[in-house]
Amino acid sequence: MYVGEFRSEYKRAARVRAKMGRVARGEEADAPAAYRVLLFSGDDLAGVARRIEGMTGAPATVAEGDRIRADLTAAQIEELTGWGEVHWVEPYTAPQLWNNISVRTNMMNVSNVWSVMGLTGNGQTIAVCDTGLDTGNTTTLHKDFTNRVTGYGWSNGVYNRRTSWADGDSHGTHVAGSVLGNGTMSTGLYKGVAYAANLLMQGVQADLNGIPADLSTLFKQAYDNKARIHSDSWGYDDHGYYNSDSRAVDQYVWSNKTMLILFSAGNSGTDANSDGIVDPDSVGSPGTAKNCLTVGAAENYRTGSSTYGVAWPADFPADPIFSDKISEPYDTYQGLAAFSSRGPCDDGRIKPDLVAPGTFIASTRSRASTNTGWGVVSANTNYLYNGGTSMATPLTAGAAALARQWVMTSGGVADPTAALLKALLLNGARNMAPGQYGTGAAQEIPATRPSGGQGWGHVDLYNTLKPAPTQTLDLYDTYSLGTGQTNTFTYVVQTGSTNKFILTMVYADYWGTAGSGKQLVNDLDLTVVKPSGTTNYANGRTSEDATNNVEMIEFAADEAGTYTVRVAGRNVPSGGTQSYALVVRGPKYNASASSRAGMGAIPYADAGGTGVTFRTWAPNASSVNVKGSWNSWGTAKDLYPDAGGGTWSVDLTNAAAGHEYKFYVNGAAKKDPRGYRVTSSAGNSIIYDQSAFDWGAETNFSRIWRNDLVIYEMHVGSYNAEDWLPSTFDECLEKIAHLKALGVSAVEVMPVNEFAGDRSWGYNPADPFAIESAFGGADGFKRFVRACHTNGIAVLVDVVHNHYGPSDLDLWRFDGWFQDVYGGIYFYNDWRAVTDWGNTRPDYGRP
């Protein structure tokens, strides 16, 4: 605490001091401008207003309470800040009353997601547990929610369909509007983030008595009604404690991994020791849960607000917080709301996870309540202002809904886990360091994240979903590990630069024990080894993090070469294997066509490294790329034209045998014409390593003279079938002794190339290089051949190249070119194509 003379210069805001400096140096004329003068006491209002009028020759524009607004010169400010009644002088600008302040590019960056990416929350359902929603009647409901709401009334911890879900407090209505109000009553000005989403409102009454003792019943009602995002702006003021509700949240998400639950961090931030810094360890439960997304509050940007010292003098008695505006930055940088609860939790885990605007948020007002929050919007009384982490949380829930919509429609993940959505939002968050108070003793936010104030950063949705042209964004959502197991991913950087890698791993951990000194149960670790061999650890540490189930690594890709990403299961004692999500944002690999030989998908392990070469023939295509399960069907990888011949290729270092993939030729999904394995004729290709099969020891099999052949024609699917299911190669081997007893010296298998469906004679091939998946695929066929040779039996294969398909035929018009009614590059495009089974005779001269 400062004790001493309160000098005149201490009463001038930074922008006031800057203006006076420019005037003194002759860089700016001393023209009058609008300022707000704050007094120590409203009792002095009339006297100070008269003195200002005498000094300026004009009456004050506003004189009310302890505030005066007047047009002043720099010289006049220097004079009046010497008056004992004056507490503070700051520039005045007209307030803006729009809710899209929170979603602007310098805040949550949602407006670009709306206008550029076209995301609105359409198809998403978001649950809100709060005090209720407006009238609680869908026929009279606030028009910002028309036809998009299902309401459930809870009272005394129990849901009853007769219980009202009307909002007698206005808190719930305000929260819901921030999530998904469409702004109808304000011609779109006060629009929520996911304004086309559906709302499931769980009204738990003004005093929250409806919240059940077992939170799983609350979450289950939402989940069963298709909600996959649950927003909760309530909690308990128990400062970092992991209580039974925290445990219930973790237990539910562990068991229902696609349910993202958000909780507000709380509003218990204070400066109790008067050092000008908000104290740590004030996050409330259930926001202390590991598996929820906990949201703190940053300052919004609305002019005209009071300071923290004026609003809460006992909580924030010292500068710089005392003089900081509640919804304006102290300097040019956005800062945290002083009241926002800080981490860490009692066991050292970082909370909150993210922050979003939480001061003077404009949103919908309940007509069933007289509560006006932080004030009614004067220009439109259907809305009011409110503040707190309660307001930051629904904004983030709306952002999560837009992220989920993008992941499902463009990110290649049909049913994303909560861990993936959380990892994605954190990965693209904006680091707010150093905050608004500079880099001195009162620095608000450390340079290295995470920290107990901002967590991993401020929501920045456009940056999250739309990486820069020089960056790639990969999503992994299908991996899991046991103790001692490791997953490895590699990324190649051609030229070192300042372009950053940001990697974020999140997992829904097994639930902890309330009161335990350590809540992390299953411990996974994220590391990155640079080309030089240097290991980068998560969360700014110099060793593995054994505390958090959220880990981030960010660093400049300043070395050329291969970066090795590892996720390791250090200790997984509970619940079987531990699944996780990983998001990688990094320098785009400026690949070129592959110099390696081969067509299709060819795994390699040579002096150049390991990976897979993809090559396909598409001479008329304008673009070819490939997607696959190596990054959960995320960002597509471009193929590049080879020199002549019409083929396209690329080497991918993070693809491997067993991964599924498809080519996208001019945007159309196609199986690989040279694919050796497929999931089915209507499914995906599978990378297959031809050299991996173990043929075993040498046999005495030798070629049989044709005049000595005793041939048995075999239809694999029916040879040893039961219950109308096709038999496999392995099941056919069960009767190999029968063949030997018959004196058979060769088996001729009827066509075994992949065909449409699972039951066929095989004369309708769809994939000429793949073996029918229902029979056991390529490895099953190799086992069959190996066993036959071991028993001295030759294997002959019936093939069909007179016609293909016609069903499930991805070869048809493969690169978009065709003539008349014919099939394009892989088929004749004249009378020669005609067969009794369609115009599908292949052109034998094609690659």
Buried (B, 14 or more C-beta within 10 A) or exposed (E): EEEEEEEBEBBBBBBBBBBBEBBEEEEBEBEEBBBBBBBEEEEBBEEBBEBBBEBBEEEBEBBEEBBBBBBBBBEBBBBBBEBEBBBBBBBBEEEEBBBBBBBBEEBBBBBBBBEEBEBBBBEBBBBBBBBBBBBBEBEEBBBBBEEBBBBBBBBEBEBEEEBBBBBBBBBBBBBBBBBBBBBBBBEEBBBBBBBBBBBBBBBBBBEBEBBBEEBBBBBBBBBEEEBBBBBBBBBBEBBBBBBBBBBBBBBBBBEBBBBBBBBBBBBBBBBEEEBBBBBBBBBBBBBBBBBBBBBBBBBBBBBBBBBBBBBBEEBBBBBBBBBBBBBBBBBEBBBBBBBBBBBBBBBBBBBBBBBBBBBBBBBBBBBBBEBBBBEBBEEBEBBBBBBBBBBBBBBBBBBBBBBBBBBBBEBBBEEBBBBBBBBBBBBBBBBBBBBBBBEEEBBBBBEEBBBBBBBBBBBBBBBBBBBEEEBBBBBBBBBBBEBEBEBEBBBBBBEBBEBBBBBBBBBBBBBBEBEEEBBBBBBBBBBBBBBEEEEBBBBBBEEBBEBBBBBBBBBEBBBEBBBBBBBBBBBBEEBEBBBBBBBBBBBBBEBEBBEBEBBBBBBBEEEBEBBBBBBBBBBBBEEBBBBBBBBBBBBBBBBBBBEEEBBBBBBBBBBBBBBBBBBBBBEBEBBBBBBBBBBBBEBBBBBBBEEEBEEEEEBEBEEBEEEEEEEBEBBBBBBBBEEEEBBBBBBBBEBBEEBBEEEBBBBBBBBBBBBBBBEBEBBBBBBBBBBBBBBBBBBBBBBBBBBBBBBBBBBEBBEBEEBBBBBBBBBBBBBBEBEEEBBBBBBBBEEEBBEEBBBBBBBEEBB
